[in-house]
Amino acid sequence: MNIAFILLMIGGIMLTLGDIIMKKWISSNSYVFYVVGLIVYLIGLNFLAQSFKFKNIAVASVIFVIINVITLSVVSWFYFRETLKPIQIVGISIGILAIIVLEIG
């Protein structure tokens, strides 16, 4: 595992935390959650920007988004009790395969 992948993992997870905070903002209508969510998003994007030193911008961005989708799907399922359709699970599996292929290449 290289430094770029670690940066992208942290950034993707931070983006997921930002998504969760934004969902909390929608349900509570408190702008504190909105501001905190934006700050967390910016921190996550900083990890993405730092990964550009080590990876191609297109590859890094794809890995970043796929990590966000994977972690957000898991959190949505466990925390929000939102279910995924089988075709969505297939799509996420293809995303995992894409990360493996991008990391090998």
N, C-alpha and C positions, 0 to 999 in steps of 0.2 A: 504494500500500500504506500503510495507516494504522497508527498506534501499537498499536491494539488487536489487529490481525491479527498484527503482529510479536510482541507479547506471547504471543498464543495459539500461534503457531508455536514459539516457544522453549519454552513450557510443554508443548506436545504432544510435542516432541522429548525434553524432560526426563522426561516420563512414560514414553516409550519406553525411555530409558536405565534408568529404575527397573525396568521390566518385564524388561529383559535382566539386570540385576543380580539380581533375584528369581529368575529362571530359573537363574542361576549358583548362587544359594543352595540351590535345590532339588537340584541335581546334586552340590554339594560338601558340603552340610549344615553349612556354617560360618556361624555367626550374625553374623559380621562383614559378610557380604554382605547379610544380612537388615537389619541396622541401616543400612548404607549405602544400601540400596534404599529404605528408609523415608525417609531424609533426602532422597534425590533426588526421591521422590514429593512430599514437602512443598515442595521448591523449585519443582517443576513446578506444583503447585497454587497457590503464591503468584503465579505469572505469570497463572494463570487469575483469581485474585481481583483482581489489579491491572487486568485487562482489563475488569472490571465497571464501572470508572470511565468507560469509553468505549462499551461495548456493553451491550445488553439481556442480562440474565443467561441467558435461555434460548438466545439466539442464540450468545453466547460459549461456553456449555457444549457446544452441539452442534458448533461449529467445533473446539473443543478436543479432543473425543472423536474426531471424524473425522480430524483431523490425527494423533492418536495411532494410530488404526487403520491409516491409510495408511503412516506411517513404520514401524510395527511389522510390517506385512505385507512391506514391502521388506526390512527387516532379517531377518525370519524366512526369507525366500526366499534371500537371499544368505549369511547367516551360519549359520543353523541348517539350511539345505537343506530347509526345509519347503515343500511345494508348495500352491498354491491351486487349488481347483476352478473351472471356468469361471463357475459361478453366484456364487462368492465374488468373483471379479474384477469381475463385473457389479455386485455390491453396493458394492464399493469405488469403482467408477466413478460410481455414483449418489451416493456420499458426496462425491466431488470436485465433481460437478455441484451438490450441495446447498451446498457452500462458496461456489461461484461465485454462486449465486442469493442466498444470504444476504449476501454482500459487496456485490452490486449493490443489493439492497433497502436 
